[in-house]
Amino acid sequence: MSESGFKYSILASGSSGNSFYLETDKKRLLVDAGLTGKKISSLLAEIDRKPEDLDAILITHEHSDHIKGVGVLARKYHLDIYANEKTWQVIDEHQMIGQINQEQKHIFKRGSLMTFADLDVESFGVSHDAAEPQFYRFMKDNKSFVMLTDTGYVSDRLAGLIENADAYLIESNHDIEILRSGSYPWRLKQRILSDKGHLSNDDGAQAMIRTIGRRTQKIYLGHLSKENNIKELAHMTMENSLLSADLGAGTDFKVFDTSPDTATPLTKI
């Protein structure tokens, strides 16, 4: 008898590399592989999984902290890779992941739904300085997980599209004051703060206030900058913002941290 729902682990989340693992009885997927193949293999081992068991890699966008290990893993383990057309064009044009057999390359259109055996995956566009960045909502047996990082803002339309998921990975990239007073060049600061940059701790919290619902049990804080954020500050900002909006952080749902180099426990949803 097959299990209901699915299991997931945030293998790595941060400015230095990102990868998300999800499994059902019939499919094992990675979303992004922004670290070396060796590091992703060791992160999978932390949750007692092996790269040779993977079926496919879904790509969100072409920045290196999301695709660094894609080519190596795809070639070594003969994995299918899914990305939208514009993302593929940039990856191929700049040879970002090396040579990949044509039959391993697949199109996942932005704003579309694809079914992988017993799992439905919906893609949605975000506002980021990449060719055509998209993130994903995973759905099975009336359960859903939304991953949303690498966006400068969350529109009302997007907030409505991703509302009331059971769990979220939401971007808490930077604290605005730490970023402004930090050592980054002004042009880079402007990029991060722009509508095509990254969500701050406050932005991520406001996005969650607009999207969580009665189903929501877990919120994971992702893509924290090592230079422009502090894990405890990001966590406190999220919890305090939710509490001040009369949303019961810690009671109805819990806020969890992620790491750039340690996997979260394999969790059933």
TIMAR-922780 format. One record per residue: x, y, z of N, C-alpha, C in turn. Coordinates in Angstrom, 1 decimal. Layout:
<rs>
   n_c1   n_c2   n_c3  ca_c1  ca_c2  ca_c3   c_c1   c_c2   c_c3
      X      Y      Z      X      Y      Z      X      Y      Z
...
</rs>
This chain:
<rs>
   n_c1   n_c2   n_c3  ca_c1  ca_c2  ca_c3   c_c1   c_c2   c_c3
    0.8   -1.2    0.0    0.0    0.0    0.0    0.9    1.2    0.0
    0.6    2.2   -0.9    1.4    3.4   -1.0    1.1    4.4    0.1
    2.2    5.1    0.5    2.0    6.1    1.6    1.4    7.4    1.0
    0.6    8.0    1.8    0.0    9.3    1.4    1.0   10.4    1.6
    0.8   11.6    0.9    1.7   12.7    1.1    3.1   12.4    0.5
    4.1   13.1    0.9    5.5   13.0    0.4    6.5   13.4    1.5
    7.7   13.1    1.2    8.8   13.5    2.2    9.7   14.5    1.5
   10.4   15.3    2.3   11.3   16.3    1.7   12.4   16.7    2.7
   13.5   17.2    2.1   14.6   17.8    2.9   15.1   19.0    2.2
   15.4   20.0    2.9   16.1   21.2    2.3   17.6   20.8    2.5
   18.2   20.3    1.5   19.6   19.9    1.6   20.6   21.0    1.9
   20.3   22.1    1.2   21.2   23.3    1.4   20.4   24.6    1.0
   20.5   25.6    1.7   19.9   26.9    1.3   20.8   28.1    1.8
   21.1   28.9    0.9   22.0   30.0    1.2   22.6   30.6    0.0
   23.3   31.7    0.1   23.9   32.4   -1.0   25.0   31.6   -1.7
   25.5   30.6   -0.9   26.6   29.8   -1.5   26.2   28.5   -2.2
   24.9   28.2   -2.1   24.4   27.0   -2.8   23.1   26.5   -2.3
   22.2   26.0   -3.2   20.9   25.6   -2.9   20.5   24.3   -3.5
   19.8   23.5   -2.7   19.3   22.2   -3.3   18.2   21.7   -2.4
   17.1   21.2   -3.0   15.9   20.7   -2.3   15.6   19.3   -2.8
   15.3   18.4   -1.8   15.0   17.0   -2.2   13.6   16.7   -1.8
   12.9   15.9   -2.7   11.5   15.5   -2.4   11.3   14.1   -3.0
   10.6   13.3   -2.2   10.3   11.9   -2.7    8.9   11.5   -2.4
    8.4   10.7   -3.3    7.1   10.0   -3.1    7.4    8.5   -3.3
    6.4    7.6   -3.2    6.7    6.2   -3.4    7.3    5.9   -4.8
    7.0    6.8   -5.8    7.3    6.6   -7.2    8.3    7.5   -7.8
    8.6    8.6   -7.1    9.6    9.6   -7.7   10.5   10.2   -6.6
   11.7   10.4   -7.1   12.7   11.1   -6.2   13.3   12.3   -7.0
   13.1   13.5   -6.6   13.5   14.7   -7.3   14.4   15.6   -6.5
   15.3   16.2   -7.3   16.0   17.4   -6.7   15.5   18.6   -7.4
   15.4   19.7   -6.6   15.2   21.0   -7.2   16.5   21.8   -7.0
   17.2   22.1   -8.1   18.4   22.8   -8.1   19.5   21.9   -7.5
   20.7   22.2   -7.9   21.9   21.5   -7.4   23.1   22.5   -7.5
   23.0   23.5   -6.5   23.9   24.6   -6.6   25.2   24.4   -5.8
   25.6   23.2   -5.6   26.9   22.8   -4.9   27.6   21.8   -5.7
   28.7   21.4   -5.4   29.4   20.3   -6.1   28.6   19.0   -6.0
   28.8   18.2   -7.0   28.2   16.9   -7.0   28.6   16.1   -5.7
   29.8   16.2   -5.4   30.3   15.5   -4.2   29.6   16.0   -2.9
   29.4   17.3   -2.8   28.7   17.9   -1.6   27.3   17.5   -1.6
   26.6   17.5   -2.7   25.2   17.1   -2.8   25.1   15.6   -2.4
   26.0   14.8   -2.8   26.0   13.3   -2.4   26.1   13.2   -0.9
   27.0   14.0   -0.3   27.2   13.9    1.1   25.9   14.4    1.9
   25.3   15.5    1.3   24.0   16.0    1.9   22.9   15.0    1.9
   22.8   14.3    0.7   21.8   13.2    0.6   22.1   12.1    1.6
   23.4   11.8    1.8   23.8   10.7    2.8   23.3   11.1    4.2
   23.3   12.4    4.5   22.8   12.8    5.8   21.4   12.4    6.1
   20.6   12.3    5.0   19.2   11.8    5.2   19.0   10.4    4.6
   20.1    9.7    4.5   20.1    8.3    4.2   19.6    8.0    2.7
   20.0    8.9    1.8   19.6    8.8    0.4   20.8    8.8   -0.5
   20.7    8.3   -1.7   21.8    8.3   -2.6   21.5    8.9   -3.9
   22.5    9.6   -4.6   22.2   10.3   -5.8   21.7    9.3   -6.9
   22.2    8.1   -6.9   21.8    7.1   -7.9   20.3    6.7   -7.9
   19.6    7.1   -6.8   18.2    6.8   -6.6   17.3    8.0   -7.2
   18.0    9.1   -7.6   17.2   10.2   -8.1   16.7    9.9   -9.5
   15.6   10.6   -9.8   15.0   10.5  -11.1   15.2   11.7  -12.0
   15.2   12.9  -11.4   15.3   14.1  -12.2   15.7   15.3  -11.3
   16.2   16.3  -12.0   16.5   17.6  -11.4   15.6   18.7  -12.0
   14.9   19.5  -11.2   14.2   20.6  -11.7   15.0   21.9  -11.4
   15.1   22.7  -12.4   16.0   24.0  -12.2   15.0   25.2  -12.1
   15.4   26.0  -11.1   14.6   27.3  -10.9   15.1   28.4  -11.8
   16.4   28.5  -11.9   17.1   29.6  -12.8   18.6   29.2  -12.9
   19.3   30.0  -13.7   20.6   29.6  -14.1   21.7   30.2  -13.3
   21.5   30.8  -12.2   22.6   31.3  -11.3   23.3   30.1  -10.7
   24.6   30.3  -10.6   25.5   29.2  -10.2   25.2   28.6   -8.9
   24.6   29.4   -7.9   24.3   28.8   -6.6   23.1   27.9   -6.7
   22.5   27.7   -7.9   21.4   26.8   -8.1   21.7   25.7   -9.1
   22.8   25.9   -9.9   23.0   24.8  -11.0   24.5   24.3  -11.0
   25.3   24.7  -10.0   26.7   24.3  -10.0   26.9   22.8  -10.3
   26.2   22.0   -9.6   26.4   20.5   -9.7   25.5   19.8  -10.6
   24.6   20.5  -11.3   23.6   19.8  -12.2   24.2   19.0  -13.3
   25.2   19.5  -14.0   25.8   18.8  -15.1   26.5   17.5  -14.6
   27.3   17.6  -13.6   28.0   16.4  -13.0   27.0   15.3  -12.6
   26.0   15.7  -11.9   25.0   14.7  -11.4   24.2   14.1  -12.6
   23.8   14.9  -13.5   23.1   14.4  -14.7   23.8   13.5  -15.5
   25.1   13.8  -15.7   26.0   12.9  -16.5   26.3   11.6  -15.8
   26.6   11.7  -14.5   27.0   10.5  -13.8   25.9    9.5  -13.5
   24.7   10.1  -13.2   23.5    9.3  -12.8   22.4    9.2  -13.9
   22.7    9.8  -15.0   21.7    9.7  -16.2   20.4   10.3  -15.8
   20.4   11.5  -15.2   19.2   12.1  -14.7   18.5   13.0  -15.8
   17.2   13.0  -15.8   16.5   14.0  -16.6   16.6   15.4  -15.9
   16.6   16.4  -16.7   16.7   17.8  -16.2   15.6   18.6  -16.8
   14.9   19.4  -16.0   13.7   20.2  -16.4   14.0   21.6  -16.1
   13.8   22.5  -17.1   13.9   23.9  -17.0   13.0   24.6  -18.1
   12.7   25.8  -17.9   11.9   26.4  -19.0   12.8   26.8  -20.2
   12.2   27.2  -21.3   13.0   27.4  -22.5   14.0   28.5  -22.4
   13.7   29.6  -21.9   14.7   30.7  -21.8   15.8   30.4  -20.9
   15.6   29.6  -19.8   16.6   29.2  -18.9   17.6   28.2  -19.6
   17.0   27.3  -20.4   17.8   26.4  -21.2   18.7   27.1  -22.2
   18.1   28.2  -22.8   18.9   28.9  -23.8   20.1   29.5  -23.2
   20.0   30.1  -22.1   21.1   30.8  -21.4   22.1   29.7  -21.0
   21.6   28.6  -20.4   22.5   27.6  -19.9   23.3   27.0  -21.1
   22.7   26.7  -22.2   23.3   26.2  -23.3   24.3   27.2  -24.0
   23.8   28.4  -24.2   24.6   29.4  -24.8   26.0   29.6  -24.1
   25.9   29.6  -22.8   27.1   29.9  -22.0   27.8   28.6  -21.5
   27.3   27.5  -21.9   27.8   26.1  -21.5   28.0   26.0  -20.0
   26.9   26.4  -19.3   27.0   26.5  -17.8   27.1   25.1  -17.1
   26.6   24.1  -17.7   26.6   22.8  -17.1   27.2   21.7  -17.9
   28.0   22.1  -18.9   28.7   21.2  -19.8   27.7   20.4  -20.7
   28.3   19.3  -21.3   27.5   18.6  -22.3   26.5   17.7  -21.7
   25.2   17.8  -22.1   24.1   17.0  -21.6   23.5   16.4  -22.8
   23.2   15.1  -22.8   22.5   14.4  -23.9   21.1   15.0  -24.1
   20.7   15.2  -25.3   19.5   15.8  -25.7   18.3   15.2  -25.0
   18.3   13.8  -24.9   17.1   13.1  -24.4   17.0   13.3  -22.9
   18.0   13.9  -22.2   17.9   14.2  -20.8   17.3   15.6  -20.5
   17.2   16.4  -21.6   16.8   17.8  -21.4   15.3   18.0  -21.7
   14.6   18.5  -20.8   13.1   18.7  -20.9   12.7   20.1  -20.6
   11.6   20.5  -21.2   11.0   21.9  -21.0    9.9   21.8  -19.9
   10.1   22.6  -18.9    9.0   22.8  -17.9    8.6   24.3  -18.0
    7.5   24.5  -18.7    7.0   25.9  -18.9    6.7   26.6  -17.7
    7.0   27.9  -17.6    6.6   28.7  -16.5    5.1   28.9  -16.5
    4.5   28.8  -15.3    3.1   28.9  -15.2    2.3   27.7  -15.6
    3.0   26.5  -15.6    2.3   25.3  -16.0    2.4   24.2  -14.9
    1.6   23.2  -15.1    1.5   22.0  -14.2    2.1   20.8  -14.9
    3.0   20.1  -14.2    3.5   18.8  -14.8    3.3   17.7  -13.7
    3.0   16.5  -14.2    2.8   15.4  -13.3    4.0   14.4  -13.4
    4.6   14.1  -12.3    5.7   13.2  -12.2    5.2   12.0  -11.4
    4.7   11.0  -12.2    4.1    9.8  -11.6    3.0   10.2  -10.6
    3.2   10.1   -9.3    2.1   10.4   -8.4    2.2   11.8   -7.7
    3.0   12.7   -8.3    3.3   14.0   -7.8    2.9   15.1   -8.8
    2.2   16.1   -8.5    1.9   17.2   -9.3    2.8   18.4   -8.9
    3.4   19.0   -9.9    4.3   20.1   -9.7    3.8   21.3  -10.5
    3.6   22.4   -9.8    3.1   23.7  -10.5    4.3   24.7  -10.5
    4.6   25.2  -11.6    5.7   26.3  -11.7    5.0   27.7  -11.7
    5.8   28.6  -11.1    5.3   30.0  -11.1    6.5   30.9  -11.3
    6.2   32.1  -11.9    7.3   33.0  -12.2    7.6   33.9  -11.0
    8.8   34.3  -10.8    9.2   35.2   -9.8   10.0   36.4  -10.4
   10.2   37.4   -9.6   10.9   38.6  -10.1   12.4   38.6   -9.6
   13.3   38.2  -10.5   14.7   38.0  -10.2   15.5   38.3  -11.4
   16.7   38.7  -11.3   17.5   39.1  -12.4   18.2   37.8  -13.1
   17.3   37.0  -13.6   17.7   35.8  -14.4   16.8   35.8  -15.6
   17.1   34.8  -16.5   16.4   34.8  -17.8   14.9   34.7  -17.7
   14.4   33.6  -17.0   13.0   33.4  -16.7   12.8   32.6  -15.5
   13.1   33.2  -14.3   13.2   32.4  -13.1   11.8   31.9  -12.7
   11.7   30.7  -12.2   10.5   30.1  -11.7   10.7   29.2  -10.5
    9.7   29.1   -9.6    9.8   28.2   -8.5    8.6   27.3   -8.5
    8.4   26.5   -7.5    7.5   25.4   -7.6    6.6   25.2   -6.4
    5.4   24.6   -6.7    4.5   24.1   -5.6    4.3   22.6   -5.9
    4.6   21.8   -4.9    4.5   20.4   -5.0    3.2   19.9   -4.3
    2.5   19.0   -5.0    1.1   18.6   -4.5    0.9   17.1   -4.7
    0.4   16.5   -3.6    0.1   15.1   -3.6   -0.9   14.8   -2.4
   -2.0   14.1   -2.7   -2.9   13.7   -1.7   -3.4   14.9   -0.8
   -3.7   16.0   -1.5   -4.2   17.2   -0.8   -3.2   17.8    0.1
   -1.9   17.5   -0.1   -0.8   18.2    0.7    0.0   19.0   -0.3
    0.6   20.1    0.2    1.4   20.9   -0.7    2.6   21.5    0.0
    3.7   21.7   -0.7    4.9   22.4   -0.2    5.2   23.4   -1.3
    5.4   24.7   -0.9    5.8   25.8   -1.8    7.3   26.2   -1.5
    8.1   26.3   -2.5    9.4   26.9   -2.4    9.5   28.2   -3.1
    9.9   29.2   -2.4    9.9   30.6   -3.0   11.1   31.3   -2.4
   12.2   31.4   -3.2   13.3   32.2   -2.9   13.7   33.0   -4.1
   14.8   33.8   -4.1   15.3   34.5   -5.2   14.2   35.3   -5.9
   13.6   36.2   -5.2   12.6   37.1   -5.8   12.7   38.4   -5.1
   12.5   39.5   -5.8   12.6   40.8   -5.3   11.4   41.3   -4.5
   10.2   40.7   -5.0    9.0   41.0   -4.3    8.0   39.9   -4.6
    6.9   39.9   -3.8    5.8   38.9   -4.0    4.5   39.7   -4.4
    4.1   39.5   -5.6    2.9   40.2   -6.1    1.6   39.7   -5.4
    0.5   40.4   -5.5   -0.7   39.9   -5.0   -1.2   38.6   -5.7
   -0.9   38.6   -7.0   -1.3   37.5   -7.8   -0.5   36.2   -7.3
    0.8   36.4   -7.1    1.6   35.3   -6.6    1.2   34.8   -5.2
    0.9   35.8   -4.4    0.5   35.5   -3.0   -0.8   34.6   -3.0
   -1.7   35.0   -3.9   -2.9   34.2   -4.1   -2.7   32.8   -4.6
   -1.7   32.7   -5.5   -1.4   31.4   -6.2   -0.8   30.4   -5.2
    0.0   30.9   -4.2    0.7   29.9   -3.3    0.1   29.9   -1.9
   -1.1   30.4   -1.7   -1.7   30.5   -0.4   -2.0   29.1    0.2
   -2.0   29.1    1.5   -2.5   28.0    2.3   -1.8   26.6    2.0
   -0.5   26.6    1.8    0.2   25.4    1.7    0.5   24.8    3.0
    0.8   23.5    3.1    1.1   22.9    4.4    2.5   23.3    4.9
    3.4   23.6    4.0    4.7   24.1    4.4    5.3   25.0    3.3
    6.2   25.9    3.7    6.9   26.8    2.8    8.4   26.9    3.1
    9.1   27.0    2.0   10.5   27.5    2.1   10.4   28.9    1.5
   10.6   29.9    2.4   10.5   31.3    2.0   11.9   32.0    2.2
   12.2   32.9    1.3   13.4   33.6    1.4   13.5   34.7    2.5
   14.5   34.6    3.3   14.9   35.6    4.3   16.3   36.0    4.0
   16.6   36.6    2.9   18.0   36.8    2.4   18.8   37.7    3.3
   18.3   38.8    3.7   19.1   39.9    4.3   18.3   40.7    5.3
   19.1   41.3    6.2   18.5   42.4    7.1   18.9   43.7    6.4
   18.0   44.5    6.1   18.2   45.7    5.3   19.3   46.6    5.9
   19.3   46.8    7.2   20.3   47.7    7.9   21.7   47.1    7.8
   21.8   45.7    8.0   23.1   45.1    7.9   23.6   45.2    6.5
   22.8   45.0    5.5   23.2   45.1    4.1   23.6   46.5    3.8
   22.8   47.5    4.2   23.1   48.9    3.8   24.5   49.4    4.5
   24.8   48.9    5.7   26.0   49.4    6.3   27.2   48.4    6.1
   26.9   47.4    5.3   28.0   46.4    5.1   29.0   46.8    4.0
   29.9   45.8    3.7   31.0   46.1    2.8   30.7   45.9    1.3
   29.5   45.4    0.9   29.2   45.2   -0.5   29.3   46.5   -1.3
   29.7   46.5   -2.5   29.7   47.7   -3.4   28.3   48.2   -3.5
   28.1   49.5   -3.7   26.8   50.1   -3.8   25.9   49.5   -4.9
   26.6   49.2   -6.0   25.8   48.6   -7.1   25.2   47.2   -6.7
   26.0   46.4   -6.0   25.5   45.1   -5.6   24.4   45.2   -4.5
   24.5   46.2   -3.7   23.5   46.5   -2.7   22.2   46.9   -3.4
   22.3   47.7   -4.4   21.1   48.1   -5.1   20.4   47.0   -5.8
   21.2   46.1   -6.4   20.7   44.9   -7.0   19.9   44.0   -6.0
   20.5   43.8   -4.9   19.8   42.9   -3.9   18.5   43.5   -3.4
   18.6   44.9   -3.2   17.4   45.6   -2.7   16.3   45.8   -3.7
   16.6   45.6   -5.0   15.7   45.9   -6.1   14.6   44.9   -6.2
   13.6   45.3   -7.1   12.5   44.4   -7.3   12.9   43.1   -8.0
   14.1   43.0   -8.5   14.6   41.8   -9.1   15.8   41.2   -8.3
   15.8   41.5   -7.0   16.8   41.0   -6.2   16.4   39.9   -5.2
   16.4   40.2   -3.9   16.1   39.1   -2.9   15.2   39.7   -1.9
   14.4   38.9   -1.3   13.5   39.3   -0.2   14.3   39.5    1.1
   14.1   40.6    1.8   14.7   40.8    3.1   13.9   40.0    4.2
   14.4   40.0    5.4   13.7   39.3    6.5   12.3   39.8    6.6
   12.2   41.2    6.5   10.8   41.8    6.7    9.9   41.4    5.5
   10.5   41.5    4.3    9.8   41.1    3.1    9.2   39.7    3.1
   10.1   38.7    3.6    9.7   37.4    3.7    8.6   37.2    4.7
    8.7   37.9    5.8    7.6   37.8    6.8    6.3   38.4    6.3
    6.4   39.5    5.6    5.1   40.0    5.0    4.5   39.1    4.0
    5.4   38.5    3.2    4.9   37.5    2.2    4.1   36.4    2.9
    4.7   35.9    4.0    4.0   34.8    4.8    2.7   35.2    5.4
    2.7   36.5    5.9    1.4   37.0    6.5    0.3   36.9    5.4
    0.7   37.2    4.2   -0.3   37.2    3.1   -0.7   35.9    2.5
    0.1   34.8    2.9   -0.1   33.6    2.2   -0.5   32.4    3.1
    0.0   32.4    4.3   -0.3   31.2    5.1   -1.8   31.1    5.4
   -2.2   29.8    5.7   -3.6   29.5    6.0   -3.7   28.5    7.0
   -4.9   28.0    7.2   -5.2   27.0    8.3   -4.4   25.7    8.1
   -4.0   25.4    6.9   -3.3   24.2    6.7   -1.8   24.3    7.1
   -1.3   25.5    7.1    0.1   25.7    7.2    0.7   25.3    8.6
    1.7   24.4    8.5    2.3   23.8    9.7    3.8   24.2    9.9
    4.4   24.4    8.8    5.9   24.7    8.9    6.3   25.8    7.9
    7.2   26.7    8.4    7.8   27.7    7.6    9.3   27.6    7.7
   10.0   27.4    6.6   11.4   27.3    6.6   12.0   28.6    6.1
   13.0   29.2    6.7   13.6   30.4    6.3   14.8   30.0    5.4
   14.8   30.5    4.2   15.9   30.1    3.2   16.7   31.2    2.6
   17.8   30.8    2.0   18.6   31.7    1.2   19.2   32.8    2.0
   19.6   32.6    3.3   20.2   33.6    4.1   21.6   34.0    3.6
   21.8   35.2    3.6   23.2   35.7    3.2   24.1   35.6    4.4
   25.3   35.0    4.2   26.3   34.9    5.2   26.8   36.3    5.7
   26.9   37.2    4.7   27.4   38.5    5.0   26.4   39.5    5.5
   25.1   39.4    5.1   24.1   40.4    5.4   22.9   40.0    6.2
   23.1   38.9    7.0   22.1   38.4    7.8   22.6   37.7    9.0
   21.8   37.4   10.0   22.1   36.6   11.2   20.9   35.7   11.4
   21.2   34.4   11.5   20.1   33.4   11.5   19.1   33.7   12.6
   19.6   34.1   13.8   18.7   34.4   14.9   17.8   35.6   14.6
   18.4   36.6   13.9   17.6   37.8   13.6   16.5   37.5   12.6
   16.9   36.7   11.6   15.9   36.3   10.6   14.7   35.5   11.2
   15.0   34.6   12.1   14.0   33.8   12.8   13.1   34.7   13.7
   13.8   35.6   14.4   13.0   36.5   15.3   12.1   37.4   14.5
   12.6   37.9   13.4   11.8   38.8   12.6   10.6   38.1   12.1
   10.7   36.9   11.6    9.6   36.1   11.1    8.6   35.9   12.2
    9.0   35.4   13.3    8.1   35.0   14.4    7.4   36.3   15.0
    8.1   37.3   15.2    7.5   38.6   15.7    6.5   39.2   14.8
    6.8   39.1   13.5    5.9   39.7   12.5    4.6   38.9   12.4
    4.7   37.6   12.5    3.5   36.7   12.4    2.7   36.9   13.7
    3.4   37.1   14.8    2.6   37.3   16.1    1.9   38.6   16.1
    2.6   39.7   15.6    2.0   41.0   15.6    0.8   41.1   14.6
    0.8   40.1   13.7   -0.3   40.0   12.7   -1.4   39.1   13.3
   -1.3   38.7   14.6   -2.2   37.8   15.2   -2.2   36.4   14.6
   -1.0   36.0   14.1   -0.9   34.6   13.5    0.1   33.9   14.5
   -0.4   32.7   14.9    0.2   32.1   16.1    1.5   31.3   15.8
    2.6   32.0   15.6    3.9   31.4   15.4    4.2   30.5   16.6
    4.6   29.2   16.4    5.0   28.3   17.5    3.8   27.6   18.0
    2.6   28.0   17.7    1.4   27.2   18.1    0.7   26.5   16.9
    0.2   27.3   16.0   -0.5   26.8   14.8    0.6   26.2   13.9
    1.7   26.8   13.9    2.8   26.3   13.0    4.1   26.7   13.6
    5.2   26.2   13.0    6.5   26.4   13.6    7.4   27.0   12.5
    8.4   27.9   12.9    9.4   28.4   12.0   10.7   27.7   12.2
   11.3   27.3   11.1   12.5   26.5   11.1   13.6   27.2   10.3
   14.8   27.0   10.8   16.0   27.5   10.1   16.5   26.5    9.1
   17.2   27.0    8.1   17.9   26.1    7.2   19.4   26.4    7.2
   20.2   25.6    6.5   21.7   25.8    6.6   22.2   25.7    5.2
   23.3   26.4    4.9   24.0   26.3    3.6   24.8   25.0    3.4
   25.0   24.3    4.5   25.8   23.1    4.4   25.4   21.9    5.3
   24.2   21.9    5.8   23.6   20.8    6.5   22.2   20.6    6.1
   21.8   19.4    5.8   20.4   19.1    5.4   19.4   19.1    6.6
   18.2   19.6    6.3   17.2   19.5    7.3   16.7   18.0    7.4
   16.2   17.5    8.5   15.7   16.1    8.6   14.7   15.8    7.5
   14.7   14.6    7.0   13.7   14.1    6.0   12.4   14.2    6.8
   11.4   14.9    6.2   10.2   15.2    6.9    9.0   14.8    6.1
    8.0   14.1    6.7    6.8   13.7    6.0    5.8   14.8    6.0
    5.1   15.0    4.9    4.0   16.1    4.9    2.7   15.4    4.5
</rs>
